[in-house]
């Protein structure tokens, strides 16, 4: 019986436990798999608890704050809405008007496509795609007295939507002053009034990718 017990141990029990034969799955391996499953379950429970905590915090945020967050970093480019907001909320207050808006529609289309697809043409595009946010450049023109311009800049700086000013080109009225008159530059009417300056902006805004 002792000899049979020894033979069973070496021929079956030990190989089965250690997995030294091709016909047996190691008990140690099964224990390792079980441990990985238990760890995964524990992590899932922790994630579930964290999700519930975040959901509770989100539910406690007022709808006004959520609207402000969406305006701060929208989930779409919303370039037209941005210009309308700047014109109506800031420029109009100082008797200024946003005109001659320029932006690259191809840039918007490419960024939107890259945010939704995995295929990118090069490493630079891949790096941009890996960012959680996208950028969009646009230009616009306005004019007004210098003091109004300073106030305009201050309000633009404090506006809720994130806007970086890349450059501003200043120019003054040329020629004989004509109160209420208009000179045409590039097909755009520009008021030729003493003390009123022209400002060409190049700005960059941001949007959150989904």
C-alpha positions, 0 to 999 in steps of 0.5 A, a space after each residue: 500500500 505504501 508503494 502504491 501510494 508513492 507511485 500514485 504521488 509521483 505518477 499522478 498527484 505531483 504531475 497534476 499539481 505542478 503541471 509537468 505533463 501535457 495531459 494535466 492542467 496544473 493546479 497552481 495554474 488554475 489557482 493563478 487563473 482563479 486569483 486573476 478572476 478574483 482580482 478582476 472582480 475586486 477591481 470591477 467592484 471598486 470601479 462600480 463604487 467610483 462610478 456611483 460616486 462620480 454620478 452622484 457628484 455630477 447629479 449635484 452640479 447645477 444645470 447652469 454650471 453644466 451649461 457653462 462647462 459646455 460653453 467653456 469647452 464644447 464637444 464640437 468646433 462651433 466656430 460660427 456660434 463663437 463669432 456670433 457670441 463675440 459679436 453680440 455679447 462683446 463687440 456690440 456693447 462697444 459699438 463694434 462689429 465683427 466682419 470679414 470672418 475667415 476660417 479653414 473649413 477643411 481643417 474643421 472637416 479633417 479634425 472632426 473626421 480624425 476624432 471619429 476614425 482611427 486612420 491618420 495620414 502621418 505621425 503629426 496627425 496621429 499625435 493631434 488625434 491622441 489629444 483629448 481636445 482639438 484646436 481651430 484657428 479663425 480670423 476676423 476684422 473689427 474697428 473702433 476707437 482705441 479705448 473701446 478696443 482695450 475694453 473689447 480685449 478685456 471682455 474677450 479675455 474674461 469670456 467663458 469660451 477659451 480663446 487664445 489671440 495669436 496675433 492682432 494687426 493694427 492699422 489706422 485710417 489713411 487719406 483725408 478724413 471723411 466723417 461717416 465716409 467709407 473706404 473699401 478694402 478687399 470688397 469690405 466697407 471700412 469706416 474712415 473716421 478719425 480716431 477709429 482704428 482697424 484690428 485684424 484678429 487671428 485667434 485659436 479656440 478649443 473643443 473637446 473630442 468625444 
